[in-house]
Amino acid sequence: MTSDLLRAAFALGLVVLLILAFGIVMRRFGDRVPRRAGKRLAVVESLSLDPRRRLVILRKDGAEHLVLLGPGGDIVIERAGAPPPPAPPPLPSAAESP
């Protein structure tokens, strides 16, 4: 009975040591994985407003976008460096009708 408990404790300790060693190796050499060339999307900065909402600056193809992320949905607050969206065509007025 005691030998079974001792064997189980030894096996558990060995597994924990292997997990810790793997974590140390990944922390030390994990950044050496080649990155994908030509990334188009990046998070420039992030600010937590409260536990449920966050402001994020995203960069895509050189244009930055300020986005509010929250449980009610995501809202683009500002688009900087991107061309403005096209204006909708003007509605015909009643005086111009035939």
N, C-alpha and C positions, 0 to 999 in steps of 0.2 A: 504494500500500500504506500509506504513512504517512498519507495523507489519510483513508483508511478508519478507521485506528486513532484518529486525532484526532477524527473525526466520532463514533465510538462512545463515546469517553471523554467528549466534550461531552454527548452524549445521556444517558449514565449520570449525569453530574454534574447535569444538569437534572432528571432523575427524582428523585435524592436530595434536591435542593433543594425540589422540589414536595412530597415526603413530609414533610420537616422543616417547611415552611411550614404544611401541613395540620395537623400535630401541634400547632404553636404556636397556630393559630387554634382548634382544638378544646379545647385546654387553657384558653384565655382565655375563650371564649364558650360552651363546652360545658355549663356549669351553667345557662344561660339557657333550657334546654329546659323547657317547662311540665311539672310533675310531675302525676301522677294524683292527683286529690283523694280524700280519705278512705282513705288507706292503712291497712290493718288489720294488717299484719305488718311487724315491724322487728327487726333484730339490735341489741340494746342494747349488748352487750359480748361479746368473744371472748378466750379465753386458750388458748394452745398449751401442752399438757402435755408432749408430746414430738413427734417428727416425724410420728407416726401418729394421735395423739389430740388432741382439742380440746374445751374446755368453751365452750358458747355460751349466752348468756341471750337468749331470744326474747320479744318482746312481741306478743301477739295480742289485740285487743279489750280492752286494758287489763290483761290478765293476763300475768304473766311466767312463763316456763318455763325451767328449767336443764336443758340437754341435753348429754350426752356423745356426741360424734361420733367414730367410729373405724372401722377396717376390719371389725371383727366385727359392726357394726350400730350403730344409734343408740339411746341409752337416755335416757328422761326421768327425771332424778334428783329434781327438785322442781317442784311446781306451786304458785306463790304468786299469791294474788289470784283464783284460780279456785275455784269450789265443789268440794269433794272429790267423788270419784266415788262413786256409790251403792254401799252395802255389799251383798254378796250375801245372799240370804235364808238364814236359819239352816237347817241340816240337821236333820231330825227325829231324835230320839234313839231308841234301841232300847226304852227304858222307855215311850215314848209310843205305841208301836205297839199295835194292838188284839189 
